[in-house]
Amino acid sequence: MKFKFEDLIIWQKGMDLGEEMNALASKFPKEELYNLSSQLRRASDSIALNISEGSILQSGAEYRKFLGYSIRSIAEVVTCLHKAKRRNYVVESVFLKYYKDCFDLMNMTIAFRNKIKD
């Protein structure tokens, strides 16, 4: 027995990204605990949370709205990654890996959202 959203690749990738961002944020300086670290964790967790929440007992229009929230959260993660790079918390290769993951997930989520009917 499982929920239908658990089969969605975008949900699975969102879950993975959330765990990766949590691990990354744990390496930031202590003074970022309630700032950038927290924001990165919340934004990355919000991706999969909105995908799952929108999939349950929602109209197509509502589901698309929740997927939009997920897409915005991906953009927020990207901005946190830029901040982390500017503050020298991540090296370029790490930044580029997660940037690409976010870019790919965003495009997959947009494509999925575009297929949902009212």
MARBA-448758 format. One record per residue (C-alpha): x, y, z; residue number from 0. Coordinates in nm, 2 decimals. Layout:
residues N
u; v; w; pos
X; Y; Z; NUM
...
This chain:
residues 118
u; v; w; pos
0.00; 0.00; 0.00; 0
0.13; 0.35; -0.09; 1
0.02; 0.69; -0.20; 2
0.01; 0.77; -0.57; 3
0.25; 1.06; -0.53; 4
0.52; 0.83; -0.41; 5
0.55; 0.69; -0.77; 6
0.62; 1.04; -0.91; 7
0.98; 1.09; -1.01; 8
0.95; 1.46; -0.93; 9
0.85; 1.37; -0.57; 10
1.13; 1.12; -0.54; 11
1.38; 1.37; -0.67; 12
1.24; 1.64; -0.45; 13
1.28; 1.41; -0.15; 14
1.64; 1.34; -0.25; 15
1.72; 1.71; -0.30; 16
1.58; 1.79; 0.04; 17
1.81; 1.54; 0.21; 18
2.11; 1.66; 0.01; 19
2.04; 2.02; 0.10; 20
2.00; 1.93; 0.47; 21
2.34; 1.76; 0.46; 22
2.49; 2.06; 0.28; 23
2.34; 2.31; 0.52; 24
2.48; 2.12; 0.82; 25
2.83; 2.22; 0.69; 26
2.76; 2.59; 0.69; 27
2.90; 2.81; 0.97; 28
2.72; 2.81; 1.30; 29
2.61; 3.17; 1.26; 30
2.40; 3.06; 0.96; 31
2.20; 2.81; 1.17; 32
1.89; 3.04; 1.18; 33
1.95; 3.21; 0.86; 34
2.07; 3.06; 0.53; 35
2.09; 2.70; 0.67; 36
1.73; 2.71; 0.79; 37
1.61; 2.88; 0.47; 38
1.78; 2.62; 0.25; 39
1.63; 2.34; 0.45; 40
1.28; 2.48; 0.45; 41
1.28; 2.56; 0.08; 42
1.42; 2.23; -0.02; 43
1.18; 2.03; 0.20; 44
0.89; 2.24; 0.06; 45
0.95; 2.10; -0.29; 46
0.83; 1.74; -0.21; 47
0.58; 1.86; 0.05; 48
0.39; 2.07; -0.20; 49
0.40; 1.80; -0.47; 50
0.24; 1.55; -0.22; 51
0.00; 1.80; -0.07; 52
-0.13; 1.91; -0.41; 53
-0.18; 1.55; -0.53; 54
-0.44; 1.46; -0.26; 55
-0.81; 1.54; -0.31; 56
-0.74; 1.85; -0.53; 57
-0.88; 1.97; -0.85; 58
-0.64; 1.99; -1.15; 59
-0.63; 2.37; -1.10; 60
-0.54; 2.33; -0.73; 61
-0.28; 2.06; -0.81; 62
-0.12; 2.30; -1.06; 63
-0.11; 2.57; -0.80; 64
0.07; 2.34; -0.55; 65
0.32; 2.24; -0.82; 66
0.37; 2.61; -0.88; 67
0.47; 2.65; -0.51; 68
0.71; 2.36; -0.56; 69
0.87; 2.53; -0.86; 70
0.90; 2.85; -0.66; 71
1.07; 2.66; -0.38; 72
1.32; 2.52; -0.63; 73
1.40; 2.88; -0.73; 74
1.45; 2.96; -0.37; 75
1.69; 2.67; -0.32; 76
1.89; 2.80; -0.62; 77
1.91; 3.14; -0.47; 78
2.03; 2.99; -0.14; 79
2.29; 2.80; -0.33; 80
2.41; 3.13; -0.50; 81
2.43; 3.29; -0.15; 82
2.63; 2.99; -0.02; 83
2.87; 3.01; -0.31; 84
2.92; 3.39; -0.26; 85
2.99; 3.33; 0.10; 86
3.24; 3.06; 0.02; 87
3.04; 2.78; 0.19; 88
3.04; 2.57; -0.12; 89
3.29; 2.52; -0.39; 90
3.21; 2.57; -0.76; 91
3.18; 2.20; -0.84; 92
2.93; 2.14; -0.56; 93
2.73; 2.45; -0.66; 94
2.72; 2.34; -1.03; 95
2.60; 1.98; -0.94; 96
2.31; 2.11; -0.72; 97
2.23; 2.39; -0.97; 98
2.19; 2.13; -1.25; 99
1.98; 1.91; -1.02; 100
1.75; 2.20; -0.95; 101
1.73; 2.31; -1.31; 102
1.64; 1.95; -1.42; 103
1.38; 1.91; -1.14; 104
1.23; 2.25; -1.22; 105
1.19; 2.15; -1.59; 106
1.04; 1.81; -1.50; 107
0.79; 1.97; -1.26; 108
0.69; 2.23; -1.52; 109
0.64; 1.96; -1.78; 110
0.43; 1.75; -1.53; 111
0.22; 2.06; -1.43; 112
0.15; 2.13; -1.80; 113
0.00; 1.79; -1.84; 114
-0.25; 1.82; -1.56; 115
-0.61; 1.90; -1.68; 116
-0.88; 2.08; -1.49; 117
